[in-house]
Amino acid sequence: MATQPQTASYESYINTSPLYALQLKKLTMHASVTLFAIILLIGFLTPFAYAIVTASKSEPQIKAGMVLPYTPQTFTYNGSDLPLLEVPIDGEIQILAGLTLKRGANAQNEFINPDAPDEIIIWEGNWRDLKTIQVLEIHLLENISAVWENTQTNFPVMIRNTIAIAVLGMIGTLLSSTCVAYAFARFPIPRKRALFLVLVSTIILPSQVTLVPTYGFFSAIGWTGPRAVGFTAWLPLIVPHFFANAYNVFLLRQYFLTLPKELDEAAMIDGAGPLRILISVIVPQSLPVIVAVAIFHLVFAWNDYFMPLIYLLGKNDLQPIAVGIQRFNYIYDVKPHLIQSSMLLGLIGPVLLFLFAQRFFMRGVVITGVDK
Amino acid sequence: MEIAQSNSSPQATPKGKEFSLHRRQQIWGWIFLSPWIIGLVCFTILPMIASLIFSFLNFRLSDMNNVYFNDFANYKYLAQDPLLGPALMSTFKFALIALPLSLIVPIGLAALLNSKHLIGRPLFRTLFYMPYIVPVVSSAYIWGGVLNTDSGWLNRILSDLGLGKPNWLFDINLIYPALNIIGIWGVGNAMLIMLASMQGVPTELYEAARVDGAGGFTIFRRITFPMISPVVFYNLVLSVIGIFRYFEVPYILKDGTGDPGNATLFYNIHLYKNAFAQQNMGYGSTLAWVMFVMAMGITLFLFATARYWVYYGSGEKA
């Protein structure tokens, strides 16, 4: 603590000084606030745990209905699987197989010892109170590879589609948004302030109002619907990103404005044109924010559901994972372990990307969110 | 927004070489701006006009030879559409819970993450943010499992506490709380924005208030909230638009059926079914324009209230 030296001098007089009490109070505050945050965080992370735990179960484990992927152990005797239980016999716990288990608190249950199966041991009591022998068996990789190799929904192709759409759109938004942000940051355009307000206000425009005619237009030129063949059907998801996006322009412009103009001017005196200045002066200085825009777009495209849903309807082999994954769930509705495995496949890309690049990502969010 | 600083320099002497340089710079500006201008015209302005025109047409993609102005039939149908009432009602009921939560939860979490008593703040920030990154499809199905009546973890806990097993996703009264729980999971973005704006509040203000003897709640009400109010306002506007556009989670969980009893037939799902599932461009556009007018109306109303509670530094209005 910063107040340490003062505290020491006080404490040399009397140990229960007000400052000592203050420190104790501070410590309690730290502990209780942090504990509260941990409890909330557990709530936030529980769904991840649920998905991972469920994806780790085998089908019998799902049917057994335990929270964790435990398998009840059995002993095979005369062709039937007998459950293994911990039975207290003469004050000593033995692991026995239940041969005939009866209802009731004082039932006479018959057990056998797996090591010596010929002798029948009688135990009186409610066998449901006995602890079953269970082993933790994790089937995560098995389930994930089952999902990955499933032939009805081709996950490798879905991932390919997702990455292709995301990367092509990313190129589009980087090229266009950088140019537009450069225009707003550096050039004397008449009514620039009004234009910029129009740009920012498109953020709150509900896209539904433009969606129907846009869909009709793409349908009319054969980019969607039955006439769209092959990769053409991706164009409605990619081409609009070549016309800049308000968030990205805003983010890039804010950054460009912080760059000193002297470097531009020096390059101009050396005979560099505006395009040259953009490429060799502005862009190299703005890599953090350009990376942020790139990641934003990748995450956006990976997660986008509505646009691929309407534009790639019925085109199963062209759909990205967000839409394709749902088809998988129609087929395997009653197999939660496979459903949750497919969900983990769906979220692993964006989550890893975020964790690796979170500094760029969060700074970008802050600029677009706070500066307006 | 400081735009003025960048376009002040070359206007001093508009003659000869200077003038042509200024003109050239202006032309280059328009060239660099052109992708956005073209996009604005082609993907925003023209489609908006087109959808307004469509809303007066009988226009189905499946029957392209039969497109004609139908004498306001779409708007007349609006009054009798048996599903429009339920769609508006569902959206309204959802908004009643979702709108307050969309402000309270991110502000609360941001205040927690901003507390100097919290140990390990960056780690908490990352982990609270993380669910926002999860694709909405994964989020919907994971929560579908967590909220499952029999095997879901939430009900396992509740029944262990003797609270029974609520039918989260199949009960008309529980579906909105359930959907809001799923929504809160993705609060990370709003939380981060609120947090950053709280961190931007000058510490002298807090110190001054403490010297004056203000307590924690008073400080929040008198200092923190006014200082972050522009960001709160921005989030409120986005939340309103977001509620009108609410689609993915109920559509995925309920397959667009609107079950239970049209409780999940949200406005945008109704729009989607008309415009895209049934390919009725005419009525779909009508619904889209009605949504646009309602959303703009509420946004304008919010802007009108802003002067009473949103604080913009030195009297400057956004």
Chai-1 contact restraints between the chains, C-beta under 6 A:
chainA,res_idxA,chainB,res_idxB,connection_type,confidence,min_distance_angstrom,max_distance_angstrom,comment,restraint_id
A,M29,B,H117,contact,1.0,0.0,6.0,A-B,restraint_1
A,H30,B,H117,contact,1.0,0.0,6.0,A-B,restraint_2
A,H30,B,I119,contact,1.0,0.0,6.0,A-B,restraint_3
A,V33,B,S115,contact,1.0,0.0,6.0,A-B,restraint_4
A,V33,B,H117,contact,1.0,0.0,6.0,A-B,restraint_5
A,V33,B,L118,contact,1.0,0.0,6.0,A-B,restraint_6
A,T34,B,L118,contact,1.0,0.0,6.0,A-B,restraint_7
A,T34,B,I119,contact,1.0,0.0,6.0,A-B,restraint_8
A,A37,B,L112,contact,1.0,0.0,6.0,A-B,restraint_9
A,A37,B,L118,contact,1.0,0.0,6.0,A-B,restraint_10
A,A37,B,F124,contact,1.0,0.0,6.0,A-B,restraint_11
A,L41,B,L127,contact,1.0,0.0,6.0,A-B,restraint_12
A,F44,B,F128,contact,1.0,0.0,6.0,A-B,restraint_13
A,P47,B,I142,contact,1.0,0.0,6.0,A-B,restraint_14
A,P47,B,V146,contact,1.0,0.0,6.0,A-B,restraint_15
A,Y50,B,G145,contact,1.0,0.0,6.0,A-B,restraint_16
A,Y50,B,V146,contact,1.0,0.0,6.0,A-B,restraint_17
A,Y50,B,W153,contact,1.0,0.0,6.0,A-B,restraint_18
A,A51,B,I142,contact,1.0,0.0,6.0,A-B,restraint_19
A,S176,B,P35,contact,1.0,0.0,6.0,A-B,restraint_20
A,C179,B,F32,contact,1.0,0.0,6.0,A-B,restraint_21
A,C179,B,P35,contact,1.0,0.0,6.0,A-B,restraint_22
A,V180,B,L33,contact,1.0,0.0,6.0,A-B,restraint_23
A,V180,B,P35,contact,1.0,0.0,6.0,A-B,restraint_24
A,V180,B,W36,contact,1.0,0.0,6.0,A-B,restraint_25
A,Y182,B,F32,contact,1.0,0.0,6.0,A-B,restraint_26
A,A183,B,G29,contact,1.0,0.0,6.0,A-B,restraint_27
A,A183,B,F32,contact,1.0,0.0,6.0,A-B,restraint_28
A,A183,B,L33,contact,1.0,0.0,6.0,A-B,restraint_29
A,F187,B,Q25,contact,1.0,0.0,6.0,A-B,restraint_30
A,F187,B,G29,contact,1.0,0.0,6.0,A-B,restraint_31
A,P188,B,N7,contact,1.0,0.0,6.0,A-B,restraint_32
A,P188,B,Q25,contact,1.0,0.0,6.0,A-B,restraint_33
A,P188,B,Q26,contact,1.0,0.0,6.0,A-B,restraint_34
A,I189,B,G29,contact,1.0,0.0,6.0,A-B,restraint_35
A,K192,B,I3,contact,1.0,0.0,6.0,A-B,restraint_36
A,R193,B,I3,contact,1.0,0.0,6.0,A-B,restraint_37
A,I204,B,V237,contact,1.0,0.0,6.0,A-B,restraint_38
A,I204,B,I241,contact,1.0,0.0,6.0,A-B,restraint_39
A,P206,B,I241,contact,1.0,0.0,6.0,A-B,restraint_40
A,P206,B,F244,contact,1.0,0.0,6.0,A-B,restraint_41
A,P206,B,R245,contact,1.0,0.0,6.0,A-B,restraint_42
A,P206,B,F292,contact,1.0,0.0,6.0,A-B,restraint_43
A,P206,B,A295,contact,1.0,0.0,6.0,A-B,restraint_44
A,Q208,B,A288,contact,1.0,0.0,6.0,A-B,restraint_45
A,Q208,B,M291,contact,1.0,0.0,6.0,A-B,restraint_46
A,V209,B,M48,contact,1.0,0.0,6.0,A-B,restraint_47
A,V209,B,S51,contact,1.0,0.0,6.0,A-B,restraint_48
A,V209,B,A288,contact,1.0,0.0,6.0,A-B,restraint_49
A,V209,B,F292,contact,1.0,0.0,6.0,A-B,restraint_50
A,T210,B,T44,contact,1.0,0.0,6.0,A-B,restraint_51
A,T210,B,P47,contact,1.0,0.0,6.0,A-B,restraint_52
A,T210,B,M48,contact,1.0,0.0,6.0,A-B,restraint_53
A,V212,B,S51,contact,1.0,0.0,6.0,A-B,restraint_54
A,V212,B,A275,contact,1.0,0.0,6.0,A-B,restraint_55
A,V212,B,M281,contact,1.0,0.0,6.0,A-B,restraint_56
A,V212,B,G284,contact,1.0,0.0,6.0,A-B,restraint_57
A,V212,B,S285,contact,1.0,0.0,6.0,A-B,restraint_58
A,V212,B,A288,contact,1.0,0.0,6.0,A-B,restraint_59
A,P213,B,P47,contact,1.0,0.0,6.0,A-B,restraint_60
A,P213,B,A50,contact,1.0,0.0,6.0,A-B,restraint_61
A,P213,B,S51,contact,1.0,0.0,6.0,A-B,restraint_62
A,T214,B,P47,contact,1.0,0.0,6.0,A-B,restraint_63
A,G216,B,M281,contact,1.0,0.0,6.0,A-B,restraint_64
A,P240,B,F43,contact,1.0,0.0,6.0,A-B,restraint_65
A,F243,B,P35,contact,1.0,0.0,6.0,A-B,restraint_66
A,F243,B,I38,contact,1.0,0.0,6.0,A-B,restraint_67
A,F243,B,G39,contact,1.0,0.0,6.0,A-B,restraint_68
A,A244,B,P35,contact,1.0,0.0,6.0,A-B,restraint_69
A,A244,B,W36,contact,1.0,0.0,6.0,A-B,restraint_70
A,A244,B,G39,contact,1.0,0.0,6.0,A-B,restraint_71
A,P274,B,W28,contact,1.0,0.0,6.0,A-B,restraint_72
A,N303,B,P135,contact,1.0,0.0,6.0,A-B,restraint_73
A,Y305,B,V136,contact,1.0,0.0,6.0,A-B,restraint_74
A,Y305,B,V137,contact,1.0,0.0,6.0,A-B,restraint_75
A,Y305,B,E248,contact,1.0,0.0,6.0,A-B,restraint_76
A,I310,B,F276,contact,1.0,0.0,6.0,A-B,restraint_77
A,A322,B,P135,contact,1.0,0.0,6.0,A-B,restraint_78
A,A322,B,V137,contact,1.0,0.0,6.0,A-B,restraint_79
A,I325,B,V137,contact,1.0,0.0,6.0,A-B,restraint_80
A,P336,B,G145,contact,1.0,0.0,6.0,A-B,restraint_81
A,I339,B,Y141,contact,1.0,0.0,6.0,A-B,restraint_82
A,M343,B,S138,contact,1.0,0.0,6.0,A-B,restraint_83
A,M343,B,Y141,contact,1.0,0.0,6.0,A-B,restraint_84
A,M343,B,I142,contact,1.0,0.0,6.0,A-B,restraint_85
A,G346,B,P135,contact,1.0,0.0,6.0,A-B,restraint_86
A,G346,B,S138,contact,1.0,0.0,6.0,A-B,restraint_87
A,L347,B,V134,contact,1.0,0.0,6.0,A-B,restraint_88
A,L347,B,P135,contact,1.0,0.0,6.0,A-B,restraint_89
A,L347,B,S138,contact,1.0,0.0,6.0,A-B,restraint_90
A,P350,B,I133,contact,1.0,0.0,6.0,A-B,restraint_91
A,V351,B,I133,contact,1.0,0.0,6.0,A-B,restraint_92
A,F354,B,I133,contact,1.0,0.0,6.0,A-B,restraint_93
A,Q358,B,T126,contact,1.0,0.0,6.0,A-B,restraint_94
A,V365,B,L192,contact,1.0,0.0,6.0,A-B,restraint_95
A,V366,B,A196,contact,1.0,0.0,6.0,A-B,restraint_96
A,G369,B,I193,contact,1.0,0.0,6.0,A-B,restraint_97
A,V370,B,I193,contact,1.0,0.0,6.0,A-B,restraint_98
A,V370,B,A196,contact,1.0,0.0,6.0,A-B,restraint_99
A,V370,B,S197,contact,1.0,0.0,6.0,A-B,restraint_100
A,V370,B,V231,contact,1.0,0.0,6.0,A-B,restraint_101
A,K372,B,Y234,contact,1.0,0.0,6.0,A-B,restraint_102
